[in-house]
Amino acid sequence: MKLILPLLLFMLVNCTKPTAQDTQNPMSGMAVTASSSNEYIKLSQDFLESLKNGENGDEYVTKYGDINLDDLIVSLDSKAKKMSFWINSYNALVQYRLVPHPELFDDRDAFFNEPWVNIAGIKMSFDDIEHGIIRNSRVKLGLGIIKDPFVPRWERQLRNTDIDGRAHFTLNCGAKSCPYIAVLSDVGFDAQMDALSKDYLSKVTEVDGNTVKTSPLFSWFRGDFGGKRGIKSFLVDLGVTKSTDVDLEFLDYDWTVETGNYTDI
């Protein structure tokens, strides 16, 4: 009996201890997204999951309109919280609008510029969310170099306070060349962003001798990465390429509408 009791305790502890297979997605090798304790991030996570499951998402759009702006500003008190909420929200809202009406993509400028969604009592566009809030008020066509000094007070209060180039490889605008959609959390945020960026860039980057051909997102928003030198270092740091002593070329972007491209992390 003295030997059996310790043995049972040992088996109980080891059977309940999570294994690598329990905490990793076997398809991607990335850590499973943790549910957030922040109510607004949880809302964005649930919104994406509902759309992924084929629901129409109307109730979530209504909830977004009912958010208290002051509470949202106070609650999203870190970069990880701001980025995970707004990236999830952007991706969910694109799917919400584009899946039933793919013809809206025929006029992409209007699709991204129109302030159609009510978030915390403010009518916002996709460009407001991406370039205003996520990219710290960068001018859309300014190559990531020009910051817009004339922005509304709510944008200054909500926006991310720095530039994180990894956002470009987690935002899905509904085109075929866009990155896959993942449900992000502020818990383990940096690991998720690194993994998603590496996964996307590993798929689209081609190495031909001393020439690296990669996503045109780098070219359009080069200032977000510190120019060409920063882009080369970014690729090396993620393990996509091995050297910064390369020539960069940028591939074409396929703007064909393609929705429902979700991935697990």
C-alpha positions as YAML, in Angstrom:
chain: A
units: angstrom
residues:
- id: 1
  name: MET
  ca: [0.00, 0.00, 0.00]
- id: 2
  name: LYS
  ca: [2.90, 2.38, 0.83]
- id: 3
  name: LEU
  ca: [4.28, 1.82, -2.67]
- id: 4
  name: ILE
  ca: [0.94, 2.04, -4.51]
- id: 5
  name: LEU
  ca: [-0.13, 5.47, -3.18]
- id: 6
  name: PRO
  ca: [3.02, 7.36, -4.39]
- id: 7
  name: LEU
  ca: [2.75, 5.54, -7.73]
- id: 8
  name: LEU
  ca: [-0.86, 6.67, -8.16]
- id: 9
  name: LEU
  ca: [0.06, 10.25, -7.33]
- id: 10
  name: PHE
  ca: [2.93, 10.17, -9.83]
- id: 11
  name: MET
  ca: [0.61, 8.87, -12.57]
- id: 12
  name: LEU
  ca: [-2.04, 11.48, -11.79]
- id: 13
  name: VAL
  ca: [0.41, 14.41, -12.03]
- id: 14
  name: ASN
  ca: [2.01, 13.21, -15.25]
- id: 15
  name: CYS
  ca: [-1.27, 12.35, -16.93]
- id: 16
  name: THR
  ca: [-2.65, 15.85, -16.33]
- id: 17
  name: LYS
  ca: [0.54, 17.71, -17.21]
- id: 18
  name: PRO
  ca: [0.18, 19.33, -20.66]
- id: 19
  name: THR
  ca: [2.41, 17.91, -23.35]
- id: 20
  name: ALA
  ca: [3.88, 19.71, -26.33]
- id: 21
  name: GLN
  ca: [1.14, 18.20, -28.47]
- id: 22
  name: ASP
  ca: [-1.52, 19.63, -26.17]
- id: 23
  name: THR
  ca: [-0.18, 23.18, -26.45]
- id: 24
  name: GLN
  ca: [0.80, 23.23, -30.10]
- id: 25
  name: ASN
  ca: [-1.19, 23.11, -33.29]
- id: 26
  name: PRO
  ca: [0.25, 20.07, -35.11]
- id: 27
  name: MET
  ca: [-0.55, 21.59, -38.50]
- id: 28
  name: SER
  ca: [1.31, 24.85, -37.97]
- id: 29
  name: GLY
  ca: [3.67, 24.24, -35.06]
- id: 30
  name: MET
  ca: [2.43, 27.46, -33.49]
- id: 31
  name: ALA
  ca: [1.12, 27.93, -29.97]
- id: 32
  name: VAL
  ca: [-2.65, 27.74, -29.56]
- id: 33
  name: THR
  ca: [-4.21, 31.17, -29.09]
- id: 34
  name: ALA
  ca: [-5.13, 31.91, -25.49]
- id: 35
  name: SER
  ca: [-8.47, 33.45, -24.62]
- id: 36
  name: SER
  ca: [-8.07, 36.97, -23.29]
- id: 37
  name: SER
  ca: [-9.36, 38.26, -19.97]
- id: 38
  name: ASN
  ca: [-9.99, 41.66, -21.58]
- id: 39
  name: GLU
  ca: [-13.68, 42.00, -22.47]
- id: 40
  name: TYR
  ca: [-13.06, 43.88, -25.71]
- id: 41
  name: ILE
  ca: [-10.41, 41.51, -27.01]
- id: 42
  name: LYS
  ca: [-12.73, 38.63, -26.07]
- id: 43
  name: LEU
  ca: [-15.48, 40.35, -28.08]
- id: 44
  name: SER
  ca: [-13.19, 40.55, -31.13]
- id: 45
  name: GLN
  ca: [-12.16, 36.92, -30.70]
- id: 46
  name: ASP
  ca: [-15.78, 35.77, -30.46]
- id: 47
  name: PHE
  ca: [-16.70, 37.87, -33.51]
- id: 48
  name: LEU
  ca: [-14.03, 36.17, -35.64]
- id: 49
  name: GLU
  ca: [-14.95, 32.72, -34.35]
- id: 50
  name: SER
  ca: [-18.62, 33.30, -35.16]
- id: 51
  name: LEU
  ca: [-17.79, 34.27, -38.75]
- id: 52
  name: LYS
  ca: [-15.44, 31.32, -39.06]
- id: 53
  name: ASN
  ca: [-18.34, 29.09, -38.02]
- id: 54
  name: GLY
  ca: [-20.58, 30.54, -40.73]
- id: 55
  name: GLU
  ca: [-22.68, 32.86, -38.55]
- id: 56
  name: ASN
  ca: [-23.68, 36.29, -39.90]
- id: 57
  name: GLY
  ca: [-22.09, 38.34, -37.10]
- id: 58
  name: ASP
  ca: [-24.88, 40.94, -36.87]
- id: 59
  name: GLU
  ca: [-25.07, 40.76, -33.08]
- id: 60
  name: TYR
  ca: [-21.37, 41.51, -32.78]
- id: 61
  name: VAL
  ca: [-21.57, 44.57, -35.02]
- id: 62
  name: THR
  ca: [-24.34, 45.86, -32.76]
- id: 63
  name: LYS
  ca: [-22.13, 45.21, -29.70]
- id: 64
  name: TYR
  ca: [-19.29, 47.17, -31.30]
- id: 65
  name: GLY
  ca: [-21.59, 50.17, -31.67]
- id: 66
  name: ASP
  ca: [-22.58, 49.93, -28.00]
- id: 67
  name: ILE
  ca: [-18.97, 50.05, -26.69]
- id: 68
  name: ASN
  ca: [-18.24, 52.99, -24.40]
- id: 69
  name: LEU
  ca: [-15.41, 54.96, -25.98]
- id: 70
  name: ASP
  ca: [-13.82, 56.13, -22.72]
- id: 71
  name: ASP
  ca: [-13.91, 52.59, -21.35]
- id: 72
  name: LEU
  ca: [-12.33, 51.22, -24.53]
- id: 73
  name: ILE
  ca: [-9.50, 53.77, -24.33]
- id: 74
  name: VAL
  ca: [-8.77, 52.88, -20.70]
- id: 75
  name: SER
  ca: [-9.15, 49.13, -21.18]
- id: 76
  name: LEU
  ca: [-6.76, 48.83, -24.14]
- id: 77
  name: ASP
  ca: [-3.82, 50.04, -22.09]
- id: 78
  name: SER
  ca: [-0.95, 48.21, -23.81]
- id: 79
  name: LYS
  ca: [0.35, 47.64, -27.31]
- id: 80
  name: ALA
  ca: [-0.57, 43.96, -27.16]
- id: 81
  name: LYS
  ca: [-4.15, 44.74, -26.19]
- id: 82
  name: LYS
  ca: [-4.58, 47.48, -28.79]
- id: 83
  name: MET
  ca: [-3.06, 45.47, -31.61]
- id: 84
  name: SER
  ca: [-4.87, 42.22, -30.90]
- id: 85
  name: PHE
  ca: [-8.25, 43.97, -30.57]
- id: 86
  name: TRP
  ca: [-7.91, 46.10, -33.69]
- id: 87
  name: ILE
  ca: [-6.36, 43.42, -35.92]
- id: 88
  name: ASN
  ca: [-9.08, 40.95, -34.93]
- id: 89
  name: SER
  ca: [-11.73, 43.62, -35.48]
- id: 90
  name: TYR
  ca: [-10.38, 44.63, -38.89]
- id: 91
  name: ASN
  ca: [-10.21, 41.04, -40.10]
- id: 92
  name: ALA
  ca: [-13.67, 40.22, -38.78]
- id: 93
  name: LEU
  ca: [-15.28, 43.32, -40.28]
- id: 94
  name: VAL
  ca: [-13.72, 42.68, -43.71]
- id: 95
  name: GLN
  ca: [-15.17, 39.16, -43.72]
- id: 96
  name: TYR
  ca: [-18.50, 40.40, -42.37]
- id: 97
  name: ARG
  ca: [-18.86, 42.88, -45.20]
- id: 98
  name: LEU
  ca: [-17.20, 41.08, -48.10]
- id: 99
  name: VAL
  ca: [-18.49, 37.51, -47.79]
- id: 100
  name: PRO
  ca: [-22.13, 38.42, -48.58]
- id: 101
  name: HIS
  ca: [-21.16, 41.23, -50.99]
- id: 102
  name: PRO
  ca: [-17.96, 40.41, -52.89]
- id: 103
  name: GLU
  ca: [-18.97, 42.93, -55.55]
- id: 104
  name: LEU
  ca: [-17.99, 45.71, -53.11]
- id: 105
  name: PHE
  ca: [-14.38, 44.91, -53.98]
- id: 106
  name: ASP
  ca: [-14.98, 46.16, -57.52]
- id: 107
  name: ASP
  ca: [-14.32, 49.64, -56.12]
- id: 108
  name: ARG
  ca: [-11.56, 48.96, -53.62]
- id: 109
  name: ASP
  ca: [-10.98, 52.63, -52.82]
- id: 110
  name: ALA
  ca: [-14.57, 53.02, -51.69]
- id: 111
  name: PHE
  ca: [-14.47, 49.70, -49.85]
- id: 112
  name: PHE
  ca: [-11.54, 50.80, -47.69]
- id: 113
  name: ASN
  ca: [-12.36, 54.51, -47.40]
- id: 114
  name: GLU
  ca: [-16.06, 54.47, -46.56]
- id: 115
  name: PRO
  ca: [-16.76, 55.08, -42.84]
- id: 116
  name: TRP
  ca: [-19.47, 52.44, -42.61]
- id: 117
  name: VAL
  ca: [-19.06, 50.73, -39.22]
- id: 118
  name: ASN
  ca: [-19.97, 52.15, -35.83]
- id: 119
  name: ILE
  ca: [-17.34, 51.39, -33.18]
- id: 120
  name: ALA
  ca: [-17.87, 53.02, -29.79]
- id: 121
  name: GLY
  ca: [-20.16, 55.62, -31.34]
- id: 122
  name: ILE
  ca: [-17.68, 56.56, -34.09]
- id: 123
  name: LYS
  ca: [-18.16, 55.84, -37.78]
- id: 124
  name: MET
  ca: [-14.92, 54.27, -39.00]
- id: 125
  name: SER
  ca: [-13.53, 52.95, -42.26]
- id: 126
  name: PHE
  ca: [-11.09, 50.11, -42.79]
- id: 127
  name: ASP
  ca: [-8.42, 52.72, -43.54]
- id: 128
  name: ASP
  ca: [-9.16, 54.44, -40.23]
- id: 129
  name: ILE
  ca: [-8.51, 51.19, -38.41]
- id: 130
  name: GLU
  ca: [-5.43, 50.09, -40.36]
- id: 131
  name: HIS
  ca: [-3.56, 53.31, -41.06]
- id: 132
  name: GLY
  ca: [-4.98, 55.51, -38.33]
- id: 133
  name: ILE
  ca: [-5.16, 53.22, -35.29]
- id: 134
  name: ILE
  ca: [-2.90, 50.24, -36.01]
- id: 135
  name: ARG
  ca: [-0.19, 52.19, -37.90]
- id: 136
  name: ASN
  ca: [-0.11, 55.24, -35.63]
- id: 137
  name: SER
  ca: [-1.75, 57.70, -38.06]
- id: 138
  name: ARG
  ca: [0.45, 57.00, -41.08]
- id: 139
  name: VAL
  ca: [-0.64, 58.41, -44.44]
- id: 140
  name: LYS
  ca: [-1.91, 55.48, -46.51]
- id: 141
  name: LEU
  ca: [0.16, 56.26, -49.61]
- id: 142
  name: GLY
  ca: [3.10, 57.73, -47.74]
- id: 143
  name: LEU
  ca: [5.28, 54.57, -47.88]
- id: 144
  name: GLY
  ca: [5.15, 54.40, -44.08]
- id: 145
  name: ILE
  ca: [7.22, 57.55, -43.85]
- id: 146
  name: ILE
  ca: [4.64, 60.33, -43.53]
- id: 147
  name: LYS
  ca: [2.57, 60.71, -40.36]
- id: 148
  name: ASP
  ca: [-0.73, 62.58, -40.59]
- id: 149
  name: PRO
  ca: [-0.73, 65.44, -38.05]
- id: 150
  name: PHE
  ca: [-4.39, 66.29, -38.67]
- id: 151
  name: VAL
  ca: [-6.34, 63.43, -37.13]
- id: 152
  name: PRO
  ca: [-9.41, 63.42, -34.88]
- id: 153
  name: ARG
  ca: [-9.06, 63.25, -31.13]
- id: 154
  name: TRP
  ca: [-10.52, 59.74, -30.93]
- id: 155
  name: GLU
  ca: [-7.81, 58.45, -33.29]
- id: 156
  name: ARG
  ca: [-5.05, 59.92, -31.14]
- id: 157
  name: GLN
  ca: [-6.62, 58.31, -28.06]
- id: 158
  name: LEU
  ca: [-7.07, 54.87, -29.60]
- id: 159
  name: ARG
  ca: [-4.05, 54.47, -31.86]
- id: 160
  name: ASN
  ca: [-1.05, 52.26, -31.31]
- id: 161
  name: THR
  ca: [1.88, 54.38, -30.18]
- id: 162
  name: ASP
  ca: [4.53, 52.84, -32.42]
- id: 163
  name: ILE
  ca: [4.90, 51.08, -35.74]
- id: 164
  name: ASP
  ca: [4.97, 47.30, -35.87]
- id: 165
  name: GLY
  ca: [5.59, 45.97, -39.36]
- id: 166
  name: ARG
  ca: [4.35, 42.52, -38.37]
- id: 167
  name: ALA
  ca: [0.81, 43.87, -38.53]
- id: 168
  name: HIS
  ca: [0.98, 43.77, -42.33]
- id: 169
  name: PHE
  ca: [1.33, 39.99, -42.23]
- id: 170
  name: THR
  ca: [-1.69, 39.50, -39.97]
- id: 171
  name: LEU
  ca: [-4.19, 41.86, -41.62]
- id: 172
  name: ASN
  ca: [-6.47, 40.31, -44.23]
- id: 173
  name: CYS
  ca: [-8.16, 42.74, -46.63]
- id: 174
  name: GLY
  ca: [-10.06, 40.06, -48.55]
- id: 175
  name: ALA
  ca: [-7.64, 39.59, -51.46]
- id: 176
  name: LYS
  ca: [-6.03, 36.33, -52.54]
- id: 177
  name: SER
  ca: [-2.51, 37.51, -51.67]
- id: 178
  name: CYS
  ca: [-3.50, 38.55, -48.15]
- id: 179
  name: PRO
  ca: [-2.18, 36.72, -45.08]
- id: 180
  name: TYR
  ca: [-4.42, 34.15, -43.43]
- id: 181
  name: ILE
  ca: [-6.76, 35.21, -40.64]
- id: 182
  name: ALA
  ca: [-5.91, 34.14, -37.10]
- id: 183
  name: VAL
  ca: [-7.65, 34.90, -33.83]
- id: 184
  name: LEU
  ca: [-5.12, 36.94, -31.85]
- id: 185
  name: SER
  ca: [-4.79, 37.42, -28.12]
- id: 186
  name: ASP
  ca: [-2.85, 39.85, -25.97]
- id: 187
  name: VAL
  ca: [-1.62, 36.76, -24.10]
- id: 188
  name: GLY
  ca: [1.53, 35.62, -25.93]
- id: 189
  name: PHE
  ca: [1.02, 38.40, -28.46]
- id: 190
  name: ASP
  ca: [4.62, 38.73, -29.70]
- id: 191
  name: ALA
  ca: [5.04, 34.99, -30.24]
- id: 192
  name: GLN
  ca: [1.83, 34.91, -32.27]
- id: 193
  name: MET
  ca: [2.87, 37.87, -34.41]
- id: 194
  name: ASP
  ca: [6.31, 36.39, -35.07]
- id: 195
  name: ALA
  ca: [4.86, 33.01, -35.98]
- id: 196
  name: LEU
  ca: [2.22, 34.42, -38.33]
- id: 197
  name: SER
  ca: [4.70, 36.74, -40.03]
- id: 198
  name: LYS
  ca: [7.22, 33.96, -40.52]
- id: 199
  name: ASP
  ca: [4.57, 31.56, -41.81]
- id: 200
  name: TYR
  ca: [3.25, 34.04, -44.38]
- id: 201
  name: LEU
  ca: [6.64, 35.29, -45.56]
- id: 202
  name: SER
  ca: [8.09, 31.79, -45.80]
- id: 203
  name: LYS
  ca: [5.31, 30.93, -48.25]
- id: 204
  name: VAL
  ca: [5.61, 34.00, -50.46]
- id: 205
  name: THR
  ca: [9.38, 34.69, -50.38]
- id: 206
  name: GLU
  ca: [11.59, 33.26, -53.12]
- id: 207
  name: VAL
  ca: [15.36, 33.08, -52.89]
- id: 208
  name: ASP
  ca: [17.24, 32.91, -56.19]
- id: 209
  name: GLY
  ca: [20.98, 33.08, -55.59]
- id: 210
  name: ASN
  ca: [21.66, 36.55, -54.22]
- id: 211
  name: THR
  ca: [18.16, 37.82, -55.07]
- id: 212
  name: VAL
  ca: [15.27, 37.71, -52.62]
- id: 213
  name: LYS
  ca: [11.79, 38.15, -54.10]
- id: 214
  name: THR
  ca: [9.19, 38.85, -51.47]
- id: 215
  name: SER
  ca: [5.86, 40.47, -50.64]
- id: 216
  name: PRO
  ca: [5.09, 43.92, -52.12]
- id: 217
  name: LEU
  ca: [3.70, 44.84, -48.69]
- id: 218
  name: PHE
  ca: [7.32, 45.57, -47.79]
- id: 219
  name: SER
  ca: [7.57, 48.01, -50.69]
- id: 220
  name: TRP
  ca: [4.26, 49.78, -50.05]
- id: 221
  name: PHE
  ca: [5.01, 50.30, -46.36]
- id: 222
  name: ARG
  ca: [8.82, 50.32, -46.38]
- id: 223
  name: GLY
  ca: [9.00, 53.01, -43.70]
- id: 224
  name: ASP
  ca: [7.32, 50.64, -41.24]
- id: 225
  name: PHE
  ca: [10.40, 48.43, -41.52]
- id: 226
  name: GLY
  ca: [13.13, 51.07, -41.66]
- id: 227
  name: GLY
  ca: [13.63, 50.98, -45.42]
- id: 228
  name: LYS
  ca: [15.32, 48.26, -47.47]
- id: 229
  name: ARG
  ca: [18.02, 47.66, -44.87]
- id: 230
  name: GLY
  ca: [15.33, 47.13, -42.24]
- id: 231
  name: ILE
  ca: [13.40, 44.78, -44.52]
- id: 232
  name: LYS
  ca: [16.47, 42.60, -45.02]
- id: 233
  name: SER
  ca: [17.11, 42.46, -41.27]
- id: 234
  name: PHE
  ca: [13.44, 41.72, -40.63]
- id: 235
  name: LEU
  ca: [13.57, 38.67, -42.93]
- id: 236
  name: VAL
  ca: [16.76, 37.41, -41.30]
- id: 237
  name: ASP
  ca: [15.45, 37.93, -37.77]
- id: 238
  name: LEU
  ca: [12.38, 35.82, -38.59]
- id: 239
  name: GLY
  ca: [14.53, 33.10, -40.13]
- id: 240
  name: VAL
  ca: [12.98, 33.53, -43.58]
- id: 241
  name: THR
  ca: [16.36, 34.34, -45.17]
- id: 242
  name: LYS
  ca: [19.92, 33.84, -43.98]
- id: 243
  name: SER
  ca: [21.76, 36.99, -45.03]
- id: 244
  name: THR
  ca: [21.18, 40.71, -45.35]
- id: 245
  name: ASP
  ca: [23.70, 40.84, -48.20]
- id: 246
  name: VAL
  ca: [21.04, 40.33, -50.87]
- id: 247
  name: ASP
  ca: [19.18, 42.21, -53.59]
- id: 248
  name: LEU
  ca: [15.47, 42.75, -52.92]
- id: 249
  name: GLU
  ca: [12.71, 42.44, -55.48]
- id: 250
  name: PHE
  ca: [8.97, 42.62, -54.84]
- id: 251
  name: LEU
  ca: [6.41, 40.26, -56.27]
- id: 252
  name: ASP
  ca: [2.99, 41.16, -57.71]
- id: 253
  name: TYR
  ca: [-0.08, 41.22, -55.46]
- id: 254
  name: ASP
  ca: [-3.18, 39.25, -56.46]
- id: 255
  name: TRP
  ca: [-6.25, 41.37, -55.66]
- id: 256
  name: THR
  ca: [-8.74, 38.66, -56.60]
- id: 257
  name: VAL
  ca: [-11.43, 38.41, -53.92]
- id: 258
  name: GLU
  ca: [-10.85, 35.43, -51.64]
- id: 259
  name: THR
  ca: [-12.64, 35.16, -48.29]
- id: 260
  name: GLY
  ca: [-12.73, 32.60, -45.51]
- id: 261
  name: ASN
  ca: [-8.96, 32.11, -45.30]
- id: 262
  name: TYR
  ca: [-8.60, 31.26, -41.62]
- id: 263
  name: THR
  ca: [-5.73, 29.59, -39.85]
- id: 264
  name: ASP
  ca: [-5.21, 28.32, -36.30]
- id: 265
  name: ILE
  ca: [-2.33, 29.35, -34.07]
...
